Amino acid sequence: MNTIWAPWRVEYITKPKENSCILCSAPADGDHLILLREKHCFSIMNRFPYTTGHCMVAPYRHIGHLLDLEKNEFTGILEMVKKIVSAIQSSLNPQGFNIGCNIGTVAGAGIADHLHVHIVPRWNGDTNFMPVLSETHIISEHIEKTREKIMGKLS
């Protein structure tokens, strides 16, 4: 049996599960993983990332579909995606990105009721046998350290 040490997961496993939306509560509670706040949206590090530097951009308004965005929210989100991509590019130097939304549970949305855009940095060779054979992702850097690097490029 293989053992992968991931002590940060215990917080998720043991804490009481909230009935509230985590994308609504994060900005209200001053979540320390928030990277940037603007008028219509905010960005936050993904607590359970696919790769190092996986971030999300979400509107403050609790809406579940791209078609429900107002024009100023839509443009605000796209502008913030550009800022986060730029900061990740200069701080982590990925070779590519996956950027997109999962709209609806059947499309893979883990938080289906609150629209958000995933920004996933990618490197050549970052997919190996672990996710394919054992459904396990390896994150090579602590989320706090990654956050510091990205925040340093947003200032």
C-alpha positions in Angstrom: 0.0 0.0 0.0 1.3 3.5 -0.9 1.0 6.3 1.7 0.9 9.9 0.6 1.3 12.4 3.4 -1.3 15.2 3.1 -1.8 16.7 6.6 -3.7 19.7 5.3 -6.7 17.4 4.4 -7.5 16.7 8.0 -9.0 20.2 8.4 -11.5 19.3 5.6 -12.2 15.8 6.9 -12.7 16.7 10.5 -14.4 20.1 10.4 -18.2 20.3 10.5 -19.6 20.6 7.0 -21.3 23.9 6.3 -24.7 24.2 4.7 -23.7 27.7 3.5 -21.9 28.3 0.2 -18.1 28.5 0.7 -17.8 31.0 -2.1 -20.2 33.3 -0.3 -18.7 32.8 3.1 -15.0 33.1 2.1 -15.1 36.9 1.3 -17.4 37.6 4.2 -15.2 35.7 6.7 -11.9 37.2 5.5 -10.6 33.9 4.3 -6.8 34.0 4.2 -6.6 32.2 0.9 -8.2 35.2 -1.0 -5.8 36.7 -3.4 -7.6 39.7 -4.7 -10.9 41.5 -4.2 -12.5 43.9 -6.6 -15.9 45.4 -7.0 -17.8 42.5 -8.5 -15.6 39.5 -7.9 -12.7 38.0 -5.9 -10.0 35.3 -6.4 -9.1 32.6 -4.0 -6.6 29.7 -3.9 -8.3 26.3 -4.4 -8.0 24.4 -1.0 -8.0 21.1 -2.9 -6.0 21.9 -6.0 -5.4 19.9 -9.1 -1.9 21.4 -9.4 0.2 23.9 -7.5 -1.3 27.4 -8.0 -4.8 26.3 -8.8 -7.0 29.4 -8.2 -10.6 30.4 -8.7 -12.3 33.6 -9.6 -16.0 34.1 -8.5 -18.6 36.8 -8.4 -19.7 37.9 -5.0 -23.3 37.3 -6.1 -24.5 33.8 -5.5 -25.4 32.7 -9.0 -24.9 29.3 -10.7 -24.8 30.1 -14.4 -22.7 32.2 -16.8 -25.9 33.5 -18.4 -27.0 35.0 -15.0 -23.9 37.3 -14.9 -24.5 41.0 -15.4 -22.1 42.7 -17.9 -20.0 44.4 -15.3 -19.6 41.1 -13.4 -18.6 39.3 -16.6 -16.0 41.8 -17.5 -14.8 42.1 -13.9 -14.3 38.3 -13.8 -12.4 38.2 -17.1 -10.1 41.1 -16.1 -9.4 39.3 -12.8 -8.6 36.1 -14.6 -6.0 38.0 -16.7 -4.4 39.5 -13.5 -4.3 36.1 -11.8 -2.8 34.4 -14.9 -0.2 37.1 -15.1 0.8 36.7 -11.5 0.9 32.9 -11.7 2.9 33.1 -14.9 5.5 35.4 -13.4 5.7 33.7 -10.0 5.4 30.0 -10.9 6.4 29.9 -14.6 4.0 27.3 -15.9 4.1 26.2 -19.5 0.4 26.4 -20.0 -3.0 26.8 -18.3 -6.4 25.2 -18.2 -9.0 28.0 -17.6 -12.7 27.3 -17.5 -16.1 26.9 -15.7 -18.0 23.7 -14.8 -21.6 24.8 -15.1 -23.9 22.3 -13.4 -23.2 19.2 -11.4 -23.2 16.9 -14.5 -20.4 19.1 -15.9 -18.3 18.4 -12.8 -19.1 21.5 -10.7 -18.3 20.8 -7.1 -20.0 24.0 -6.1 -22.8 24.0 -8.7 -24.8 26.9 -7.2 -22.0 29.5 -7.3 -20.3 30.1 -10.6 -16.5 30.2 -10.5 -13.7 30.2 -13.1 -10.9 27.7 -12.5 -7.3 28.8 -13.3 -5.1 25.7 -13.3 -1.4 26.2 -14.2 0.2 23.3 -16.1 3.7 22.0 -16.6 5.1 19.5 -19.1 5.0 16.2 -17.3 2.7 17.3 -14.5 0.3 14.4 -15.3 1.8 11.0 -14.5 0.6 7.6 -13.4 -0.7 8.8 -10.0 -4.0 10.4 -11.1 -4.5 7.9 -13.9 -3.9 4.7 -11.9 -4.6 5.7 -8.3 -6.8 8.7 -8.7 -4.3 10.7 -6.6 -2.9 14.2 -7.3 0.5 15.2 -6.0 0.9 18.8 -5.0 4.5 19.7 -4.7 4.3 22.9 -2.7 2.3 24.0 0.4 -0.6 26.2 -0.6 0.6 29.0 1.8 4.0 29.2 0.0 2.3 29.2 -3.4 -0.1 32.0 -2.2 2.9 34.1 -1.1 4.5 33.8 -4.5 1.4 34.7 -6.4 0.5 37.6 -4.0 4.0 39.0 -4.5 3.2 39.5 -8.2 -0.2 41.0 -7.6 1.1 44.0 -5.5 
